[in-house]
């Protein structure tokens, strides 16, 4: 092992020439477990490898701040941009090592002086903010969500309503605020202080990278406002985009969006992928916008600098933005989720110990929505979407559930699996004559599920109505009985088979299938 420390003359954030391998030493005073970035590294692989996990001092809340016990954190592509130093000229990291992560959901554990908005024990969601925690005069951060506890100002937190699981809002803050402020301005502005979007009913919006964290939320928000929404995504996400509200979807691997949408007068283009990197590409994008239209990038800052002080190009406006961490806008987004108007789709849920994997996935460009981290072991993380919501023997009060959904047949099995979407707000089925509603504790995967997803036996199995929930076998607990049921009682533990022909036939009054969900209905 090579032991050593960075040279005292090295610039802040520079990695030492040799890997430092030292045993973790418990800090003096109260401690917690956290991930730390030891220094910048331009290589993503090396930057992730340079992250360390171990005991660090537990932070204390200052004036107007709260100490939050983190239940969930969200991994974001911006986290990788920060630890690789890609944006070190834009965001200031004032000390190393530091704890990465900007989004968290959890419980208020302690309040600093001057706090009046929250109480100890409140469930909250928060955004630590890029400019807010990565500035020279910040009295918290930098960042800090990838830990057992984090400190956040009250003005950057929102209370989570009763009945809303923290996992539903944990991926909301940075991506949600970015999409919201890009489309509607809210409390946000461009990097030069200009207003952003003003999307209303009838607006035409194009989202580049609709499958990503900010992208899939922007598609839903624009659709909710009555806009015509177009988006670019990989082929496995096309049906999902239609499901969440996109009117037009193109596979970016097959079509050039600048040619496909040329002359179609979009009011706003939201770039979630960092597409425009040259003036020539800016000019091509301008041909898609209407006169006075806006191209808003959340990934590229340097390219637009070539435009100088003016953001205008051929009568169109090109702006870069960084979301403002503000509780007023975050409150609005949380209320949308509470009323069922917005869903944060979770592509993967990982234990906190798997931060490197989560960050790697977040920059892959293949995620559908967000990658979350939880304070749990691997064994607990796997069945996250199948945890019971109500006490044993009680009736189900919610009208929605979490479930995996298939939107179309895909002959290629790998594409079929990628096309599955875990939806947080799938309609909860209701038991009818002779049927029971069962809370699923376990479900079984079977080769027949694969045949159904790929349409391999479409000549034998009837085509299901899309979207549908796959899965034929389940074991769980009866939570509700339809009329005419005499064999079972609420609270009974049961095992069931939804059946191939039984749930897939045209005359079936349940299914098709349905076991890969929190609840299913079975005769």
N, C-alpha and C positions, 0 to 999 in steps of 0.2 A: 504494500500500500504506500502511496505517495502522500506524505503529510506536508502541510504548508498552508500559508495564507496568501491572499492577493497582495501584491506590492503596494505599499502605502502611496506610491506615486501614480498608480493606475487610476484612470478616470472612473468616476462613480458608475457602477453597473457593468464594468468590463469584467469578463471572466478571467480567472487566473489561467496561466498557460498550462498548468497541470491540475487535474481533477483533485479537489480537496476531499479526502475521505476521513472524517472524524466522527467519533462516537457522539451521539446526541447527549447533551447535558441538561438536566432538569433546571429550569430557571428558578431564581429566588422568588418567593412569594407565590400567589395563585397562578396556576398554569392551565393550559388547555392544549389540545392537539390541533395542529394546523399545517397546511402546506405553505412552503416559502419559496420564493424566487430569489436565488442567490446572486444573479447577475444576468445581463442581456446576452443572448446568443442568436445570431442571425439565422442559424439553422433551426428549423422547427423541431427536428428530432433531438438535437442537442439541447435546445432550450427546455424541452419537456423532460429530458433526462436530468437536467440541472435542478429540477424541482426537488425539494426534500420535504419529508413528512416527519413530524415529531413534536415534542413539547415546546411551547413558546409562552411568554408571559400573557396572562389573560388581560385584555384591555379594560380600562375604566372609562365610563361615560363622563364627558365634560359638560359644560354649560349647554343646555338645550339638546342634549344627546341621550340616546337610550342604548343600553347593552342588550343585545338580542341573542337568545339561544337559537342557533341555526338548526332548523329541521331539514330544510332543503336549500340547495344552492343551484344555480344554473350555469352551465359551461357555455361560453360564447366565443365566436371567432375573434372578437375584440380582445379577449384574454390572451390569446396567442399572439396577436399583434403587439400587445404590451410587453410580454415577456421576451419576445424576440427583438425588441427595440425598434420595430418598424416605425413606430410613431413617437419616438423619443424627442423629436423636434417639435411635436404638437402637445404631448402630455408629459408633464414633469414628474418623475419619480424621485422624491426627495431623500429616500434612504433605502439601503439594502441591508439585510434581506427584508422582503415585504411579503404579505399574504395576498395572493391574487384573488379575483372574483368580485363581481359587482352586484349580482342579484342574489337575494336570499328571502326565505320565508321562514318564520319561526315564532317565538314567544318572547315577549318583553321580560327580561330577567332583572333589570335594574334601571332606574332613571337618574339622570344627572340633574343638577339644580336648574330650575327654570322650565322644567317640562310640565306641560299642562294638557297635552292632547291625548296621551296614553296613560295606562295604568299597568302595573306589574301583572303579568298573566295574560295580557291582551295578545291575540294572534295578529301578526303583522306581516306585510310584504314590503320590501324596501329595495331601493336602488342607491348604491353607494356613489355612483356617478363617475364619469370620466374626468371632466373638468373640475368637478367638486372635490374629489379625493386625490386627484393627481395634479394639484397645483402647489406652488411654493409655500403659500400661506395657509394651507389646510391644517386644521387642528384634529383631523382624524385620517385614517388610511395610511398609506395609499391602498385603495381597494380594501379587501379583507374578508370576503364571503366564504372562502374555502377553509373554514375553521369551525370549531365548536361554538364560538361566540364571535360577534362582531359589534362594533360601535357605529351608530348611524345617527345623524341629526334627525330630529322629529319632522322637519320640513321635507324630508325625502322618504317618508314612510306613510303607509296607508293601513288602516285597520281592515282585517279580513272578516266579513260578516259571518255570523253563526251559520253552520250548515255547509259552508264552503271549505272543502279540503285544502290544506296548504299546498298540496302537490298540484292543484289546479291553477294556482297563481304564481308559483315559484319561478316559472320561466317568463313571466309577464313583464317585469319592470323595464329592463334596457331595450329589449326588442319591441315591446308594446309602446313605450314612450317614443322610440325612434319612428315607428310606423305612424303613430297618432300625430306627432308634431310635424312629420313630413307631409301628411295628407291635409291636416287641419290647422297647422301652426301651434294652436294652444299656447303654452308658455315658452315654446321653443323659438329658434331663429337659426338662420344660416351662420356659417363660421364668420361671415362679414357683418352679421347683425341684421340681415334682411328678413322680412316675413317669408314663410314657406307656403305650403299649399292651402287652398280654400275649396276643397272638394265638396260638391253638393250634388243633389239629384240631377242626373243627366250628364255629369262630367265624364270624360273619357280618361281612364287611368291605366297605365301599363306598368306592371311590376316585374322587374328583371330579377329572377330568383325567387319565385313565389313559394318554393318549397322550404326556404330558409326561415330562421326565427322571425325576423322582422317582416319578411315577405308574406308568409302565410297569414300573419295577423293583418297586414295591410290589405290583402285580398278580401278578408272578411269585413274589415272596417269600411272599405270603399263600397262593397256590395251592400252593406247595411245602410249606407247613406243614399243608395239608389244610383250609384255610378255604374257605367259600363266598364267592366274590368277585364283586361287581358293580362296574360302572364307568360313567362318562359320558364320551363322546368325540364328536368330529365324525364325520359319516357315513363319511368315507373310511377311518376307523380301526376300524370295527366288527369286520370279519373278522379283523384283526390281533389285536385284544384276545382274541377267542375262541381264536386260535392259541396265545397265550402263557399262557392259563389262566383267563381270566374266564368265570364261569358265566352271568352276565347282563350285557348291554351295552345301553345306551340312547343314542340320538342326542339330545344335549342341545339341539339346535336345534328338535326336534320335540316333546319331552316335558319336562315339569317334574318333575325327580327327586323333589322333596319330595312331590308328589302321587302319583307312580308308586310310590314305596317307602314311603308313609305307613303307619304301623302294622306294619311288617315287622320291627321289633326287631333292628336291626343293633347289633353290639357296638362297632363302631368306624367312624367316617367320617374318612377322610383327605382334607383339602381342599388340593389342589395348585393351585387356581386363584384363591383369595381370594374365594370366593363369599359368605360371611357378612359383611355390612357394616353390618347394623342389628340391633337387638334383635328386631324382628319376624321377620327371617330366621333368627336364632338359635332363636326359638320354633318356627318351621316345621321346622328341622332336628331339633329335639328330638323331634318326633313320628315321626321315622324311627328314632330310637335306642331301644334297650331301656332299662329302668331300670338306672341305673349305667353306661350306655354312654358312650363318649367321642367328642367331635368335636375333631379335632386339625388345626389350620391351620398351614401352613408359609408363608403369605403375608400374613395379616392379624395385626397386633399391636394396632393402635389400637382395633379394634372390641371386643375382649374386655376392654379396660380399662373399658368401661361396666358390666361385671359387678362391678367393684370387687375387693376382696380374694378374694371367693368365686369359684370357677370353676364353681359348680353352677347349673343352671337347670332347674327342673321335674324334678329327680331325675336329670338328665344333666349331664355335665361337659364344659366347653368350654375348650380349652387351645391356646395358641400355642407353637411350638417353633422352635429354631434348632439344627441338627445340631452335635454336639460332634466336633471333629476328633480322632479317637482311633485309634491304630494297632491296638488290640485288636479293635474292631468292623470296621475296614477289613481286617484280616487274615482275618476270617471271610468277608467278602464276596469277597475275592480267591480264597479257597479254593472258594467256591461256583462262581465262574467257571471255575476250573481243573478242577472235577469235572463241568462241564456243567450245573449246576443253575440258572444265571443267565446272562442275556445282556444286555449294554448295546447296544441298537439305535442305530445311527448314521444319522441322517437326512441329514446333509451333512458332507463333509470339505472344509475350506477351507484355503488357505495362510494363514500367520500375517499376511500383508499384508492379508488381507480380514477383519480383526477387526470392522470396522463392519457388514459384511454378516452375519457370523456372529451378532453380538449382536442385530441387527435380526430375524433369523430366530428366535432363541431366545425372543423376547417376542411372536412372532406368534400363538402358540397353535395353530399348524398343524403343528408339527414332530412327527415320530414318533420319540421318543427324544431323542438328544443331537446337538448340532452340535459337531464337533471342529475344532481348528486344528492344522496340522502345520508343521514347519520345512521347507518345500519350496516349489517353484515351482508355478504353476497346472498346468503340463504334467505334473508328477509327481503332483499331487494327484488328477487325474481317475481314473487306473487303480488307485487304492489297493486296492480290493477284489479286484483281479485279479492281485496280485503273487504270484509263485511262492513256495511255502513250502519246497520241498525242492530240493536240487541237481540239476542235469541228469543224467538217466539213473538216478536213485535211485528206490526205491519210495516210495510214499506211506505215511507212518506214522500220520497223523491219520485219524480216522473221521468228521471233519466238515470243512466248507468254507464259504466265504462264497458266497452266491448271492442273486439277486433272486427273489422269489416272488410269484405272483399267487394270491389267495385266492378270487376270484369274478369272474364277468363283470359289468362295469359298462357299460351302453349309452353313457353320457356319457364321451367319451375323456379329458377332464381329470380326472374322478373315477377312471377306470380307472388312470391314471398315478399319481395320488396314493395309490391303494390298494396299489401295489407296495411291498414291504418287503424291505430288504436284511438278510438273516438271517446272523448270524455262525456259527451252528452248524447249518447244513443238513446232512442226512446225505450223506456222500460215496458216490456210486454205485459199484458194483462191476461190472467187465466180466464178462459171461457168454460162452457159446459164440459164437465168431466176432466178438467185440467188443473194442474197445480203450478204455482210460481215457486221456483226453487232457487235459493241462494247457493251459488256454485262455490264449493270449497276446493274441489279438484276437478280438472278436466283431462281427458286423454287425447293425445295426438295420434293419428292413425294414417296409414297410407291412403285410405279413402279420402281423407281431407285434402291430400295433395292432388288426387285425381279430380276432386271437385273444383279446386282452385285453377287447374290447368285445362279443364274441360276434356280430359283424356277420354272419358267414357260418356260423352254427350249423347251417344247413340243409345245408351242404356239408362243413364240418369237424366231425368227431366232438367231443363235449364232453370235455375233458380231466378227469382226476381232480385235484381241488383239495386243497391248494395245489400248484402246479407252477412250474417254472423256465422262463420264456420264452426265445426265441432259437433260430434254426435254423442260422445260419452261424457257423463258428469256424475259427481257425487256431492251431496250437500244437504241442505236443510230446507224443509217446506216452510215458506213464509206466508203464503196466501193460497186459499183454495177457491176454485170456481164453483159455480152451482152444480149440484148433483154429485159431488165427490163424497164418498163414504168410506173409502179404504184407508185414507191417510188423515192425519191431523197436523195442524200447524206446530212446528217444532220437531216433527219426525225427521230422523236422518234417513236419507234415501240414496239409491244409486239408480241411474236411468240411462236409457238408450233412445235418442231422438229418432233414430232410424233413417235409412237411406230413402227407400220408397215412401215411407210414412210422412217424412217432413218435406220431401222434395216433389210430391205429386201436386197437381194443379188443384185438387180438392182439399188439400190440407188446410186446416184452420190454425196451424201453428208453424213455426219455422219460417223459411227453410233452415234446417239445422239450428245452431244457436248456443252451443256449449261454451264457446270461447268468450265468455262475458261474466259479469258479476251475477247476473240472474238469467234464467231461461224458463220457458214454459214447456211443459210436457204432459201428455195425457196420463 
